[in-house]
Amino acid sequence: MRYERKFVSTSHDLGEVRAHVRNHPCFFRPIYHERQVNNIYFDTIDLRFLEANQQGMGNRKKYRLRWYDDPASETVSGQLELKQRIGQLVQKHVWSQGETIVSKWLNGSVNPSGIPDSVNNEFKCLQPTLFSGYTRQYFLSVNGQFRLTIDFHQWWQNLIDGNKKEDHRQVIIELKYEPESEGIANQITSGFPFRVSKWSKYAAGFCQSS
């Protein structure tokens, strides 16, 4: 399990955000390559996961299929993810789906593979609700304790009413770290000119695409 802190910047453009990250006292440096992140989110028929997030419930969860690069590909190397928040701690379970057909996940006809029975039973009661994506950059602090991502160029498609929306203004910064590093996390966040904010791409995307 890990902690996450999120910042949402609308007053700084992407170049400024990158500069603040690179000039941070923790010496964040790029890792991996910039890539497109694509998600299909799943929820109950009455959108219980969305409601739990909007109400700020301490214990909540979300299911999503995730893959990288081309969002228009029909066959992708995807993974089913269950992300659970328990208070301030976040736990993510990941099950690779190998080469899988995107349209089957979009129309709700897929049978996920390699997942526990309890997860499978819950997933059978869910429906696809949101198709979304963004561009992500990855950074790591010099001591290796803090991972940071920058997300931008977001887009959403509401799978219930079909509405689409793009947002090229907001930049989302996420700081992720293990519980043992919580003691110095405040020093890390104080080095940024951004406010820590409650933020969910699922909740924000679903609402903005409506």
Residue pairs with C-beta under 8 A, 6 or more apart in sequence:
1 86
1 89
1 90
1 91
1 179
2 89
2 90
2 91
2 176
2 177
2 178
2 179
3 88
3 89
3 90
3 176
3 177
3 178
3 179
3 181
3 182
3 185
4 90
4 174
4 175
4 176
5 174
5 175
5 185
5 189
5 196
6 172
6 173
6 174
6 175
6 196
6 197
6 198
6 199
7 172
7 173
7 174
7 175
7 189
7 192
7 194
7 195
7 196
7 197
8 170
8 171
8 172
8 173
8 194
8 197
8 199
9 17
9 170
9 171
9 172
9 173
9 194
10 169
10 170
10 171
12 20
12 171
12 193
12 194
13 171
14 150
14 152
14 171
17 150
17 171
17 173
18 137
18 150
20 192
20 193
20 194
21 28
21 139
21 148
21 150
21 173
21 192
22 28
22 29
24 188
24 191
24 192
25 191
26 141
26 142
26 143
26 146
26 188
26 191
27 141
27 142
28 139
28 140
28 141
28 142
28 146
28 148
29 139
29 140
29 142
30 137
30 138
30 139
31 138
31 139
31 140
31 147
32 138
34 135
34 136
34 137
35 68
35 69
35 135
35 136
36 68
36 69
36 70
36 71
36 133
36 134
36 135
36 136
37 66
37 68
37 133
37 134
37 135
37 136
37 151
38 66
38 67
38 68
38 69
38 71
38 76
38 131
38 132
38 133
39 64
39 65
39 66
39 130
39 131
39 132
39 133
39 201
40 64
40 65
40 102
40 105
40 106
40 128
40 130
40 131
40 159
41 62
41 63
41 64
41 128
41 129
41 130
41 131
41 132
41 202
41 206
42 62
42 63
42 64
42 65
42 123
42 126
42 127
42 128
42 129
43 49
43 50
43 62
43 63
43 126
43 127
43 129
44 125
44 126
44 127
45 125
45 127
47 129
49 60
49 61
49 62
49 63
49 202
50 129
50 202
50 203
50 206
52 60
52 61
53 60
53 62
53 200
53 202
53 203
54 203
56 198
58 85
58 86
58 87
59 84
59 85
59 86
59 87
60 84
60 85
61 82
61 83
61 84
61 85
62 82
62 83
62 200
62 202
63 80
63 81
63 82
63 83
63 123
63 126
64 80
64 81
64 83
64 202
65 78
65 79
65 80
65 81
65 97
65 100
65 105
66 78
66 79
66 81
67 73
67 76
67 77
67 78
67 79
67 102
68 77
70 76
71 133
73 102
74 101
74 102
74 103
75 99
75 100
75 101
75 102
76 99
76 100
76 102
77 96
77 98
77 99
77 100
78 96
78 97
78 98
78 100
78 102
78 105
79 94
79 95
79 96
79 97
80 94
80 95
80 97
80 112
80 115
80 123
81 92
81 93
81 94
81 95
82 92
82 93
82 119
83 90
83 91
83 92
83 93
84 90
84 91
84 92
84 93
85 91
89 179
93 119
95 112
95 113
95 114
95 115
95 119
96 114
97 112
97 113
97 114
98 113
100 110
101 110
104 110
105 128
106 128
106 131
106 159
107 128
108 127
108 128
112 119
112 120
112 123
115 123
128 159
129 158
129 159
129 160
129 206
130 156
130 157
130 158
130 159
130 202
130 205
130 206
130 209
131 156
131 157
131 159
132 154
132 155
132 156
132 157
132 201
132 202
132 205
133 154
133 155
134 151
134 152
134 153
134 154
134 155
134 172
134 201
135 151
135 152
135 153
136 149
136 150
136 151
137 149
137 150
138 147
138 148
138 149
139 147
139 148
139 149
139 150
140 146
140 147
140 148
141 147
141 148
141 188
145 177
145 178
145 181
145 184
146 175
146 176
146 177
146 181
146 185
146 188
147 175
147 176
147 177
148 173
148 174
148 175
148 176
149 173
149 174
149 176
150 171
150 172
150 173
151 171
151 172
151 173
151 174
151 201
152 168
152 170
152 171
152 172
153 166
153 168
154 166
154 167
154 168
154 170
154 172
154 201
154 205
155 164
155 165
155 166
155 167
156 164
156 165
156 166
156 205
156 206
156 208
156 209
157 163
157 164
157 209
158 164
158 206
158 209
158 210
161 210
163 209
163 210
164 209
165 205
165 208
165 209
167 208
172 199
172 201
173 192
173 194
175 185
175 188
175 189
177 185
189 196
